[in-house]
């Protein structure tokens, strides 16, 4: 029993008494300001409390790194936008709110994640200050927004979706996830919806208005510096 108490004391933030989440030095090295790198070791925890100013703590050495010592905005500890939610796919709280409440995109958590890509990244160890996937707080936030809208989309939204068609383009020249983001962004900027870009398959799938010419979307990809043709 004594050992359990001692172990728990290492995991609990002394500033707010919230149990922390273990983080590895790699995560801290990405998010902590360079002047505090010499304090980083294997014994740090991330404090998940929204009210606490501490981001990382090491009770054994009495080291507490607050938001002032961290260069990344920690979304769960912020009150003003932009509040990052999914760091891998660059989704903020405001983007999520708009998709669910204003655009009425979805009625389930799974649909929201498909549309926004929130929680579908794979670089969480380094991109997210907590060193783990954002799903530990993301689903509660999605549920809070879903509870504010009707489950069934308005008729005019349904009509708009019915007037769209699926378009698939072969895309050449992409070499990294940065390229994927550029292609996706250019397609969305000209009116493509629910865009999915696959680096491995060399393609981009999307929904486009029936009235729009496919050349508009082919040109959007080419203007970004990549090859494109209708698959």
N, C-alpha and C positions, 0 to 999 in steps of 0.2 A: 504493500500500500504506500509506503514511504517513497519508493522509487517512482510510482505512478504520479504522485504529487509533484515530485521534482521535475519529471518529464513535462507535465502539463505547465509548470511555471515557466519553462523555456518557450512554450508555444503561445502563451497568452501575452498580449500587448499590455505593458504596465500602465500605459497612458489611458486606455479605455476598457481594459479587462475583456477584450474580445479575443477569441482563439484565432491564431494566425494560420497562414498557409505556407508551408515550406517552399522556399525559392532557391534556385541554384545560382552560383556566382555569374554564370553566363547571362541570366536574366537581369541581374543587378547591373552588370557592366554596360548593358545597352541603355538602361533607363536612368541610372544615377549620374549626376554631373561628375565630370572628370576629376574635379578636385577632391572627391570623396572615394575615388577608386581604391585608395590604400586601406580603407576600412572594410572592404568586401572580403568575406570568407564563406565557409560552408554552413554557418550557423544562423543565417538570416531567415526571417519569416515576413510574409506580406500581411499587413493588417487590412481586413476587408470592411471594417466599420466605415459607414458613410460619414459619420460625424467626426471621427478621429483624424487629426492632421498628419499622423504618422503613416508613412507608406511602407517602410521596411524597418524591422527592429531585430536587435540581437541582445536579448536580456543578459546573456552570459558576460558580454563585454560592455553592457549598458550603453549601447549605440542605438540611436533612434533617428532615422532619416525621414524628414517630413517632406511635404510637397515642395518646400523651398529648395530642398537638396536634390530633387528629382526633376529631370528635364522633360519628361513626358507627362501630358495631362492624364490624370487617372480618373477615368469617366465616372466610376462609382463614388468618387469623392468630390465631384464638381457639381455646382448648382447652376452654372451658366453654360450656354452653348458656345462652341461645339463641345458636346460631351461624347467622347469616343465610347462606342459599345464593342463593335467587332473591329479589332485593330488590323487583322489580316486583310479583310476586304473593305476596310475604310468606311464603316457604317456608323453614323452618329445617332444619338438619341432623337434628334430632330428629323433626320431622314426616316427613321423607323416610324415615328409618330405620323409624319406626313403620308407615308405609304399606307398605314393602317386606317387612320382617322379621316384624312382628307381624300386620298385616292380610293379608299375602301377596297384595297387590293385583295384581301384575304379574310378567311374566317377561322383559320386554324394556325397553330404555331408552325406546323410543317410547311404550310403554304407561304407564310410570311418569310420563312427562311429561304424557301426556293426563290421567291421574288426578289428579296433584298440581298441574299447571300450571307446574311448575318449568321455567325456561328458555323460557317462552313469553310473556314480557313484551316491551314495546317502548319503555320509558323508561330503558333501561340507562345511557345517557349521563349521566343525573343521579342515578338511584337507586343504581346500583352504584358503590362507591368506585373500582373499577378503570376505570370509564368505558366498559365494554363488557359484552356479554352474559355471564352466568355459565357458559355452556356450556364455557368454557375450563378449568373445574375440575369442573363439575357431573357430566359423564358418567363421569369416573373414580370419583366418589363413588357414583353410582348403581350402577356395575358392582361396586364393592366390597361393597355391600349385597346385590345380586343373587346374588353368589357364595356368600352365607351361607345361602341358602334353597333349597329344592327348586324346580325349574323348574315342576313341576305342583302346582297348588293342592290342599290336602287336600279330601277328599270333602265334608266338612261345609261348607266354603267354597263349593264348587260348588253344593251344594244350596241354600245361602242365596241365591246369585246367581240360581238358577233360579226362586226364589219371588218375585222382584222383577219389576216391570213398568215400562215407560217412560211417563213423564208429561210433557206439554208444557203450559206455562201462557203465556198472553198476559200480559205485565206492562206496565203504563202508569205514567208519572210519573218514570221514570228519566231523569236528565239528564247523568250523568257516570260515570266508573269507580268513584267512591266509592259511588254508588247500587248499581252492579253488585255490589260487595263486600258491601254490607248485605243485599241480596236473597239472595245466595248463602249468606251466613253464617246467615241466619234459616232457610232451607230445610234446611241441613245440621243445624242444631240440633234439628230435629224429625224427623230420621231419613232425609232424602233423601240419596242416594248419587250420586257422579259428576255433580254439578250443573254445568251449563253455562249461564251467563247471557249473553245477547247484547244489548248496548245498542242496536245498529243495527237489529236485528230485533224488539226489544221482546218477547223471549221467554225462558223458562227451561226447560231440558230436564233431566231427572233420572231416576234409577231409584228407585222407592219400593216398599216391601213390599206384596205382594198383599193382605194383610189390612188395610192402612190405607185409610181413606177419603181421597179426593182433597181433600175440604174442609179437611182438616188442613193441607195444604200451601198451599192457596189462602189460608187464614186466616193462615198464617205470613208470607206476602208482604204481606197487608193490614195486619197488625200492625206491619210495618216502615214503613208509611205509603205504600204503593204499591197501585195497582189490580191485580187478578189475576182471571183466569177460565180455565177449561180450554180449550185450543185444540183 
